[in-house]
Amino acid sequence: MRPDTRTGGGPSQRMLRVGELVRHALAEVLQRGDLTDPVLTAHIITVPEVRMSPDLKIATCYVMPLGGKDIAPVIKALAANARYLRLEVGRRMELKSVPELRFREDTSFDEGARMDALLRSPQVVRDLDDTSSDGTPDTDKETDAE
């Protein structure tokens, strides 16, 4: 399938819509707690994002256990139970075919914390202090040599 040239190669509306449907269905399955895997029953798992492949056959599910601990065993347990999870997601969705589920660590929280730390860095704070409230450089501190 060729990339969508109208959106610059980004996800189409259909990809985004199906990704949200998969995310909600997967979150519901994980919330109900019908899984018998001890690792999954011991954790509350959030699903912040699901990205679909252009052909809608693969759903990459970004997950994070509450508190961010034990991510590797949780992803391993989700991968081991992917067949059951796919079946349960399929029961909750009205799609012609249910996508294959792949699980990855959600790093958006870490990325947000990194950006927050960057914005609070001394260099950025200094630059923000040198700018007046209307967005123009503060010229009161400069002296003219006239």
C-alpha positions in Angstrom: 0.0 0.0 0.0 1.4 3.4 -0.9 1.8 6.1 1.7 -1.0 8.7 2.0 0.4 11.8 0.2 -2.5 14.0 1.4 -1.4 13.9 5.0 2.4 13.7 4.5 2.5 9.9 5.2 0.9 10.2 8.7 -1.8 7.9 10.0 -5.1 8.1 8.1 -8.4 8.9 9.9 -9.3 5.2 9.6 -6.1 4.1 11.2 -6.6 6.5 14.1 -10.3 5.5 14.5 -9.5 1.7 14.5 -6.5 2.3 16.8 -8.9 4.0 19.3 -11.4 1.1 19.0 -8.7 -1.4 19.7 -7.3 0.6 22.6 -10.8 0.9 24.3 -11.5 -2.8 23.7 -8.1 -3.9 25.1 -8.4 -1.7 28.1 -11.8 -3.2 28.8 -10.4 -6.7 28.6 -7.5 -5.9 30.9 -9.8 -4.1 33.3 -12.2 -7.0 33.7 -9.4 -9.2 35.0 -10.5 -12.4 33.3 -6.9 -13.3 32.6 -5.3 -16.1 34.5 -1.7 -15.0 34.1 -0.3 -14.1 37.6 1.8 -11.3 36.2 -1.2 -9.6 34.6 -3.5 -10.1 37.5 -0.9 -8.5 39.8 -0.7 -5.2 37.8 -3.1 -2.5 36.7 -2.1 -1.8 33.1 -2.9 1.3 31.1 -3.0 1.5 27.4 -2.3 5.1 26.4 -2.0 4.5 22.6 -2.5 1.9 19.9 -1.0 2.5 16.5 -2.3 0.6 13.5 -0.4 -0.5 10.4 -1.7 1.0 7.1 -3.4 -2.3 6.2 -5.0 -2.5 9.7 -3.6 -6.0 10.2 -1.2 -5.1 13.0 -1.9 -3.1 16.2 1.1 -1.9 18.2 -0.2 -1.4 21.7 1.8 0.9 23.9 1.3 -0.2 27.5 2.5 0.8 31.0 1.8 -0.9 34.4 0.6 1.5 37.0 3.7 2.9 38.7 5.9 2.0 35.8 7.4 -1.0 37.6 8.0 -4.5 36.1 7.5 -3.4 32.5 9.5 -6.2 31.0 7.6 -9.1 32.7 4.3 -7.4 31.9 5.1 -7.1 28.2 6.3 -10.7 28.1 3.0 -11.8 29.8 0.9 -9.7 27.4 2.8 -11.2 24.4 2.2 -14.7 25.8 -1.5 -14.0 26.1 -1.8 -12.1 22.8 -3.9 -14.8 21.2 -6.5 -14.7 24.0 -6.4 -10.9 24.1 -6.9 -10.7 20.3 -10.0 -13.0 20.6 -11.5 -10.9 23.4 -10.8 -7.6 21.5 -12.4 -9.2 18.4 -15.6 -10.0 20.4 -15.9 -6.3 21.4 -15.3 -4.8 17.9 -17.2 -4.9 14.6 -14.3 -5.4 12.2 -13.9 -7.7 9.2 -10.6 -8.9 10.6 -9.1 -8.5 14.1 -5.5 -7.1 14.0 -2.5 -9.0 15.4 -1.6 -7.4 18.8 2.0 -6.4 19.5 3.0 -4.9 22.8 5.6 -2.2 23.4 6.6 -0.1 26.4 4.9 3.4 26.4 7.7 5.9 26.8 5.5 9.0 26.4 5.6 9.6 30.2 9.4 9.5 30.2 9.5 11.8 27.2 7.1 14.3 28.9 9.3 14.3 32.0 12.4 14.8 29.9 10.7 17.8 28.1 9.6 19.2 31.5 13.1 19.0 32.8 14.4 20.6 29.7 12.0 23.5 30.0 13.1 24.0 33.7 16.8 24.0 32.8 18.7 27.2 33.7 19.4 28.1 30.1 15.7 28.1 29.2 14.7 29.9 32.4 17.3 32.6 31.6 16.0 33.0 28.1 12.4 33.3 29.3 13.4 35.9 31.9 15.0 38.0 29.1 11.7 38.1 27.2 8.9 40.5 28.2 5.3 39.4 28.5 4.4 40.4 25.0 7.0 38.0 23.4 9.5 40.7 22.4 13.0 40.9 23.8 13.3 42.9 27.0 15.2 46.1 25.9 15.1 47.9 29.3 18.3 46.1 30.3 20.2 47.3 27.3 21.9 50.7 27.3 22.4 52.8 24.2 25.8 54.3 23.5 24.5 57.6 22.2 
